[in-house]
């Protein structure tokens, strides 16, 4: 791992625009050591209501609304942080993975501000932001751990040995867990986004044992995931219920949601805890939008308590797409002198920096 080169106060303005959330944050490290990072402001403009009527994100609409929201959010983030533009030491933004048209808005805006102020620009990987988000408010810097990053687009188990030193242990071979939640919610004719809707329905007295859905690859020795078979099993179950409208009956929906949710959680918890045991780690971090699911958090809390493993889970505000996590990575890069050229482009399929692929 690269030695920290800088000490002293560092203030960054960070932008996240990888999908349908426009986010701007101002973060500060008073000592410049990458440990006591403070989030001075974190502003998010959601587009959920815009895309809900289409049942998913429409890239053209997302990029257009990023453009409209960007400048007001930058002004708001600076005002709430009590920081002037001249006090910002550098600018960072998400370069990928994500929607190319959305990434370009935030990435270009941060470059323009860096040029205008004569300050460094730092290009950040969205997944590294999620990976390190549980450490933002911890105050100890990035500590070695096994991490489950679980979101709408990714499901990965990663051994994190320290900033920039990551090894992929397992990943989804098809649908990400969050993607499976959204697709199954659509089968149930629930509104977008599907994950929170399934969790809500499951909490309305749903029996997680009502339907026997498969736990794909649960007992395989590797740490990879597959959720496409589970999705197909739900589809077959719906066809067997054979309702005239094609929509599950209201009385069946809580059980269906609870059973599906439990099947996903069982696999995520079992494989991740097995990875923790194999690595010999005493620390597990959980991040990404799906980590907001309360049943998932409770399941991990129970297993970690029984195994004597410390569980790190950040607040829900920092679990979904946000700019504070991008700023946190930006701080780590800034103090190491890892600045980006202004010619660097976005990469919708960007892999995690320094990730060792099997």
Secondary structure, 3 states (H helix, E strand, C coil): CCCCCCCCCEEEEEEECCCCEEEEEEEEECCCCCCCEEEEEEEEEECHHHHHCCCCCCHHHHHHHHHHHHHHHHHHHHHHHCCCHHHCCEEEEEEECCCHHHHHHHHHHHHHHHHHHCCEEEEEEHHHHHHHHHHCCCCCCCCCEEEEEECCCCEEEEEEEECCEEEEEEEECCCCHHHHHHHHHHHCCCCCCHHHHHHHHHCCCCCCCCCCCCCCCCCCCCCCECCHHHHHHHHHHHHHHCCCCCCCCHHHHHHHHHHHHHHHHHHHHHHHHHHHHHHCCCEEEEECHHHHCHHHHHHHHHHHHHHCCEEEECCHHHHCCCCHHHHHHHHHHHHCCCCCCCCCCCCCCCCCCCCECC
